[in-house]
Amino acid sequence: MRSDVATEMTQRSGAEGRPWSGALADGGAGAGRHAPGAFYDEHFDADEGTALQARAPARNTKGLLVRVFSAVLILGAGVAAGLAIGRARWGPSGPSPGDDVARFFVVGDWGRRGQFNQTEVAQMMDHVAATFRPEFVLGTGDNFYEAGLTATEDPAFVESFVNVYSGPHIKQLPWHNVLGNHDYAGIGPDCSYVNDTCRPGCCYSAVHQLSPRLRDPALDPARRWHCARAFKLSVGAGARRVDIFGYDSNPFMEEEYSNKTWWDTGPGSLVDQSWEANLAELDSALELSDAAWKIVAGHHPVHTCPSAGAPHNDGPYVTERVAPVLRARGVQAYFNGHDHNLQAWRADGGVYYMTSGAGSETRPGWQDEAACRDSGAFFLYDASGFMAVRVREEEMVVEAYGIESTEPLHTFSIPRVREE
């Protein structure tokens, strides 16, 4: 870890700071209730590589909204832009690591116990990491298929995460994850709630992934796991500072998901949340940030090219609700998963949108590739892979990797000053 990583962040609630005394021990329901509107960052110790969680639930008329905000590392890079569809390959521009503010990988939709090319993607990440030297991994959700974790002791955590991302160049990297729709899951057969609590090993719940218990060295000696419904990662200072904001996009899908059995599965489920509260919190956090770079990460895409096979039919909810905030608050880039492929778009007044949801199973082909290209897509790849990101002072460089070649599939540059 580099010594220039931000090591002290402020706690905010509206216009003034407020100490947090209700730390959530395990992400469980009812713990650490707090006044609405609070925004919390996480203290990050760059020397120890450990994060001290500060959790602040926000609440509106729709129920409890657990919040976790983190502060960690961030980005660096430079390259040439262009159009690439399918398996076209572009060479890297090769900026030196010393010029980077930070370097990280982005991968989503991965947790399948090493199957469906998950192991192959992890092996390529390890190979690229040997020279790329990422400082952390940004996870875009759907972390454990098919339905999240049943408890912090669920074997899926070790089988899908610890044992898979175990190469020598990635086994120490911190992961910072948002939640996907598959992480919310539901209640297993022959299960019932006891005192309004999900019994360990019985009920699937997203709250298990929020637990600091997953950083127990007995589960993962490197203590890599960080997952939150909302977080902020920061690195650098002044003209070189980057803020990454993670948020839970699942409540934004209320019209699509509220009829699902897993919409209301007890404490910590989606019925307890509100997309209006999430959006207001994200908007406030972005407004308060004076970072040179602002990057947002969520599970659901703002712009996407539907797959030919088994496309998602999620409606325009995230696009209509989130895109105006990104434009208004000077965000340069948005990363997501959900669609099982790699995509890059430039739209909405110069904002770049990247889908990195190819961490394991993918869906071949596109419904209408030409229409997507005409709407702003300049890179589409329908097989397994991930993205590697560098941020330098004036540009961010994104490299897309598959599992068939050690060379990037495509490399493009995002300017710091957004071009409308």
C-alpha positions in Angstrom: 0.0 0.0 0.0 1.3 3.5 -0.8 1.8 6.0 1.9 -0.2 8.7 0.1 -3.5 6.9 0.6 -5.9 9.1 2.5 -5.7 8.1 6.2 -8.2 10.3 7.8 -11.7 11.1 6.6 -14.4 13.2 8.2 -17.9 12.0 9.3 -20.7 14.1 7.9 -24.3 14.4 8.8 -25.9 17.2 6.8 -23.7 20.3 7.2 -21.9 19.3 10.4 -19.9 16.4 11.7 -21.3 14.0 14.3 -19.6 11.1 16.1 -20.8 7.6 15.4 -21.3 5.4 18.5 -23.5 2.6 17.1 -21.0 0.5 15.2 -22.7 -2.4 13.6 -21.0 -5.6 14.8 -22.2 -7.9 12.1 -24.5 -6.0 9.8 -27.5 -7.5 11.6 -30.9 -5.9 11.7 -31.7 -3.2 14.2 -28.0 -2.6 15.2 -26.7 1.0 15.3 -29.8 3.0 14.3 -29.0 6.6 13.5 -30.5 9.8 12.3 -31.2 10.0 8.6 -29.0 11.8 6.1 -25.7 10.8 7.7 -22.7 10.3 5.3 -19.8 8.3 6.7 -16.3 7.7 5.4 -14.1 4.9 6.6 -10.7 5.5 8.2 -8.1 3.5 6.1 -4.7 2.6 7.6 -2.5 2.3 4.6 0.4 0.8 6.5 -1.7 -2.0 8.1 -4.0 -2.4 5.1 -7.0 -2.7 7.4 -10.2 -0.7 7.5 -12.1 0.4 10.5 -15.8 0.3 9.6 -18.1 3.1 10.5 -21.7 2.3 9.8 -24.6 4.7 9.7 -28.1 3.6 8.8 -30.3 6.2 7.2 -34.1 5.9 7.5 -37.1 7.2 5.6 -40.7 6.3 5.6 -39.9 3.1 3.8 -37.7 1.7 6.6 -34.2 1.1 7.8 -31.4 1.8 5.3 -28.1 0.5 6.5 -25.2 2.6 5.3 -21.5 2.0 5.3 -19.0 4.4 3.9 -15.3 3.6 3.4 -12.2 5.5 2.5 -9.3 3.7 0.8 -7.2 3.9 -2.4 -7.9 5.2 -5.9 -6.7 5.5 -9.5 -4.2 6.4 -12.2 -3.5 6.2 -16.1 -3.3 7.2 -19.8 -4.0 5.8 -23.5 -5.7 6.5 -26.8 -9.4 6.2 -27.5 -11.2 4.5 -30.3 -14.0 2.1 -31.4 -13.8 -1.6 -30.8 -16.6 -4.1 -31.1 -16.3 -7.8 -30.2 -12.8 -9.3 -29.9 -10.8 -6.5 -31.3 -7.4 -6.0 -29.6 -5.7 -2.7 -28.8 -2.2 -2.4 -27.3 -1.6 -0.5 -24.1 0.0 2.9 -24.1 2.2 1.9 -21.2 2.2 4.7 -18.7 4.7 4.1 -15.9 3.3 3.2 -12.5 5.1 6.2 -11.0 2.7 8.5 -12.9 -0.4 6.8 -11.5 -2.5 8.1 -8.7 -3.8 4.6 -8.3 -4.4 1.3 -10.1 -7.2 -1.1 -9.6 -9.2 -4.0 -11.2 -13.0 -4.0 -11.7 -14.9 -7.3 -11.9 -18.4 -8.3 -11.3 -20.9 -11.2 -11.4 -18.2 -13.7 -10.3 -19.1 -15.9 -7.4 -19.6 -19.4 -8.8 -17.1 -21.6 -6.8 -14.5 -21.3 -9.6 -16.9 -22.6 -12.3 -18.1 -20.9 -15.5 -14.6 -19.4 -16.2 -14.4 -17.8 -12.8 -11.1 -19.5 -12.1 -9.8 -18.6 -15.6 -10.6 -14.9 -15.0 -8.9 -15.0 -11.6 -5.8 -16.5 -13.2 -5.7 -13.8 -15.8 -6.1 -11.2 -13.1 -3.2 -12.6 -11.3 -1.1 -12.7 -14.5 -1.9 -9.0 -15.3 -1.3 -8.0 -11.7 2.3 -9.1 -11.9 3.1 -6.0 -14.0 0.1 -3.8 -13.6 0.4 -3.8 -9.8 -3.2 -3.0 -8.8 -3.8 -1.7 -5.3 -7.3 -3.0 -4.8 -10.3 -4.6 -6.6 -13.6 -2.9 -7.1 -16.4 -5.5 -7.2 -19.6 -4.6 -9.0 -22.0 -7.0 -7.3 -23.5 -10.5 -7.7 -20.8 -11.7 -5.4 -22.2 -15.1 -4.5 -24.5 -17.1 -6.8 -27.3 -17.9 -6.8 -28.5 -16.3 -3.7 -25.8 -14.7 -1.6 -24.7 -16.1 1.7 -26.6 -18.0 4.4 -24.3 -16.9 7.1 -20.8 -15.4 7.6 -19.7 -19.1 8.0 -21.2 -20.1 4.7 -18.6 -22.2 2.8 -19.4 -20.3 -0.4 -17.3 -17.4 0.9 -14.1 -19.5 1.0 -15.0 -21.6 -2.1 -16.0 -18.6 -4.3 -13.7 -15.9 -3.0 -10.8 -16.9 -0.9 -9.8 -20.0 -2.7 -10.4 -18.6 -6.2 -8.5 -15.3 -6.0 -5.5 -16.9 -4.5 -2.7 -16.2 -7.0 0.5 -14.7 -5.6 -0.1 -11.3 -7.1 -3.7 -10.8 -6.1 -4.1 -12.8 -2.8 -3.3 -9.7 -0.7 -5.5 -7.2 -2.6 -8.3 -5.5 -0.7 -11.8 -5.9 -2.4 -14.4 -3.2 -2.2 -17.8 -4.5 -3.2 -21.3 -3.3 -3.9 -24.3 -5.6 -3.7 -26.0 -7.2 -6.7 -29.5 -8.5 -7.0 -28.3 -12.1 -6.5 -26.8 -11.1 -3.2 -30.2 -10.5 -1.7 -31.6 -14.0 -2.4 -34.3 -15.3 -0.1 -35.3 -17.8 2.5 -34.2 -21.4 2.0 -36.5 -24.4 2.2 -37.7 -25.5 5.7 -36.5 -22.2 7.1 -38.2 -19.8 9.4 -37.3 -16.7 11.3 -36.6 -16.9 15.0 -37.3 -13.7 16.9 -37.2 -11.8 13.6 -33.7 -13.1 13.0 -32.3 -15.2 10.1 -30.9 -18.4 11.6 -27.2 -19.1 10.6 -26.9 -21.6 7.8 -30.6 -21.3 7.0 -31.6 -18.0 5.5 -29.9 -16.2 2.8 -29.4 -12.5 3.4 -27.3 -9.6 2.0 -26.4 -8.5 5.5 -23.9 -11.4 5.9 -21.7 -9.8 3.2 -21.7 -6.5 5.2 -20.2 -8.2 8.2 -16.7 -7.5 9.4 -16.6 -11.1 10.5 -15.7 -11.9 6.8 -12.3 -10.3 7.6 -11.6 -12.9 10.2 -8.1 -14.3 9.5 -9.6 -17.8 10.0 -11.7 -17.3 6.9 -9.2 -15.2 4.9 -5.7 -14.6 6.3 -5.3 -11.5 4.1 -8.6 -9.9 5.5 -9.4 -8.6 2.1 -13.2 -8.4 2.1 -15.1 -5.1 2.3 -18.7 -4.8 1.3 -21.2 -1.9 2.0 -24.5 -0.6 0.8 -22.7 2.8 0.3 -19.1 3.7 0.5 -16.5 6.2 -0.5 -12.9 5.4 -1.4 -10.3 8.2 -1.6 -6.6 8.5 -2.5 -4.3 11.3 -3.4 -4.7 15.0 -2.7 -5.4 18.2 -4.6 -5.4 17.9 -8.3 -4.5 14.2 -7.9 -7.3 13.2 -5.6 -9.9 10.6 -6.7 -13.1 9.7 -4.9 -14.9 6.5 -5.8 -18.5 6.2 -4.5 -20.2 2.8 -4.3 -24.0 2.6 -3.8 -26.7 -0.1 -3.7 -28.6 0.1 -7.0 -31.1 -2.6 -6.1 -33.7 -0.4 -4.4 -33.8 1.6 -7.6 -35.4 -1.5 -9.2 -38.5 -1.3 -7.0 -40.9 -1.5 -9.9 -39.2 -4.5 -11.3 -38.2 -6.4 -8.1 -41.0 -5.7 -5.6 -43.0 -8.6 -6.8 -40.0 -11.0 -6.3 -40.0 -13.4 -3.3 -36.7 -12.0 -2.2 -37.9 -8.4 -2.1 -39.0 -8.9 1.6 -37.0 -11.6 3.3 -36.8 -10.1 6.7 -34.4 -7.6 8.4 -32.0 -6.0 6.0 -33.9 -6.9 2.8 -34.9 -4.5 0.0 -38.3 -3.7 1.5 -36.5 -1.8 4.2 -34.8 0.5 1.8 -35.7 3.4 -0.5 -34.1 4.5 -3.8 -35.1 8.1 -3.0 -33.0 8.0 0.2 -30.1 6.3 -1.7 -30.2 8.9 -4.4 -30.3 11.8 -2.1 -27.4 10.4 -0.1 -25.3 9.8 -3.3 -26.2 13.3 -4.6 -25.1 14.9 -1.3 -21.9 12.9 -1.2 -21.0 13.9 -4.7 -21.8 17.5 -4.1 -19.6 17.6 -1.0 -16.6 16.1 -2.8 -14.0 18.4 -4.3 -12.0 15.6 -5.7 -10.4 16.0 -9.2 -11.9 12.7 -10.2 -15.3 11.4 -9.3 -16.2 7.8 -10.1 -19.4 6.0 -9.1 -19.9 2.2 -8.9 -23.2 0.3 -8.7 -24.5 -3.1 -9.8 -27.0 -2.0 -12.4 -26.1 -0.3 -15.6 -27.1 3.2 -16.7 -26.5 2.4 -20.4 -26.3 -1.1 -21.7 -26.4 -3.2 -24.9 -28.8 -6.1 -24.2 -27.5 -9.6 -24.7 -28.9 -11.8 -27.5 -29.4 -14.7 -25.0 -31.3 -14.2 -21.7 -31.1 -10.4 -21.6 -32.2 -8.5 -18.5 -35.4 -6.6 -18.8 -34.9 -4.2 -16.0 -36.5 -1.1 -17.3 -35.1 2.5 -17.4 -35.2 3.1 -13.6 -31.5 3.5 -12.9 -30.9 5.4 -16.1 -33.7 7.9 -15.4 -32.9 8.3 -11.7 -29.1 8.2 -11.5 -27.8 9.6 -14.8 -29.0 13.2 -14.1 -27.1 13.2 -10.8 -23.9 11.9 -12.5 -24.1 14.7 -15.1 -24.9 17.4 -12.6 -22.1 16.5 -10.1 -19.2 16.3 -12.5 -18.8 12.5 -12.5 -16.4 11.3 -15.1 -17.0 7.5 -15.0 -19.5 4.9 -13.8 -18.8 1.2 -13.4 -21.4 -1.5 -13.0 -22.0 -5.3 -13.4 -25.3 -7.1 -13.8 -24.9 -7.7 -17.6 -22.6 -10.6 -18.1 -20.2 -9.0 -20.5 -17.8 -6.1 -20.9 -19.0 -2.8 -22.3 -17.9 0.9 -22.6 -20.1 3.8 -23.5 -19.7 7.6 -23.8 -23.0 9.3 -23.2 -24.9 11.9 -21.1 -22.7 14.9 -21.8 -19.4 13.1 -21.7 -19.8 10.6 -18.8 -18.2 7.2 -19.5 -20.1 4.1 -18.6 -18.3 0.8 -18.2 -19.9 -2.6 -17.6 -17.6 -5.2 -16.0 -19.9 -8.1 -15.2 -18.0 -10.9 -16.9 -16.3 -12.4 -13.9 -17.7 -15.9 -14.6 -20.7 -16.9 -16.7 -21.4 -14.7 -19.8 -24.1 -14.4 -22.4 -23.0 -14.5 -26.1 -24.2 -12.1 -28.7 -26.1 -8.8 -28.8 -29.7 -8.0 -29.7 -28.8 -5.0 -31.8 -25.2 -4.2 -31.9 -25.5 -1.4 -34.5 -28.1 0.4 -32.4 -25.9 0.3 -29.3 -23.0 1.6 -31.3 -25.1 4.5 -32.6 -26.2 5.3 -29.1 -22.7 5.6 -27.6 -21.2 2.2 -27.2 -17.6 2.0 -28.4 -16.6 -1.4 -26.9 -18.6 -4.6 -26.6 -17.2 -8.0 -25.6 -19.4 -11.0 -24.8 -17.0 -13.4 -23.1 -15.4 -13.6 -19.6 -13.0 -11.0 -18.4 -12.4 -7.9 -16.3 -11.1 -4.3 -16.5 -7.9 -2.7 -15.2 -7.9 1.0 -14.4 -5.2 3.6 -14.0 -5.8 7.2 -13.1 -3.3 9.9 -13.7 -3.6 13.6 -13.0 -5.3 14.4 -16.3 -6.6 11.1 -17.7 -8.0 7.7 -16.7 -7.0 4.7 -18.7 -9.2 1.6 -18.9 -7.9 -1.7 -20.2 -10.3 -4.6 -20.9 -9.0 -8.1 -20.6 -10.4 -11.5 -21.6 -9.1 -15.0 -20.7 -7.7 -15.9 -24.1 -4.8 -13.5 -24.4 -2.5 -11.7 -22.0 -2.8 -8.5 -24.2 -5.7 -6.1 -23.6 -8.8 -6.5 -25.7 -9.2 -2.8 -25.8 -7.6 0.3 -24.2 -9.2 3.7 -24.0 -8.6 7.0 -22.2 -11.1 9.1 -20.2 -10.2 12.8 -19.8 -10.4 14.4 -16.4 -12.1 17.5 -17.8 -15.3 16.2 -19.2 -16.0 16.9 -22.8 -19.7 17.7 -23.2 
